[in-house]
Amino acid sequence: MSRRALTLLPLLLLAACSAQQQADAVAPSAPGFLLGLWHGFIFPVAWVVSLFVDKVAVYAVPNNGGWYDFGYFLGIVVFGVGARKTHVVYKDRVIDVRAKRVEDIG
C-alpha cells in the first residue's frame, strides 16, 4: 500500500462513523437557529450548571440540525466565550535576531 493510502484509510474509517439523522425525526417545533444562538451564548454557565444538575444540558437534542449547529457555533465564538476583547497586546520593541539589534517603537 502506498503511503497516501495508509494516511487516508483511518480518515475514511472515521468518516464512516458519522451520524445521520432521519428527516422525519425532527419535529417542526425543534430548536432552530435562534435557540442555537442563545444556547451557544449561555454555554459557559450551562456547562457549569450541568455538572451539578442532571436535567440541564449544554446542547438541545433533538434540534433541527445544521441551522441549530450554526447558531450554536456563532453563539459560542462570536457572542460568547470567543468574543473576549479585553486582552490588548502592545508592541513596544522589535528584535531582529539576525542583525542582533533592538529597535524601540514609539
Secondary structure, DSSP 4 states (H G I P E B T S, - for coil): --HHHHHHHHHHHHHTT-----GGGS-TTS--HHHHHHHHHTHHHHHHHHHH-TT--SS-SS--SHHHHHHHHHIIIIISGGG---------EEEETTTTEEEE--
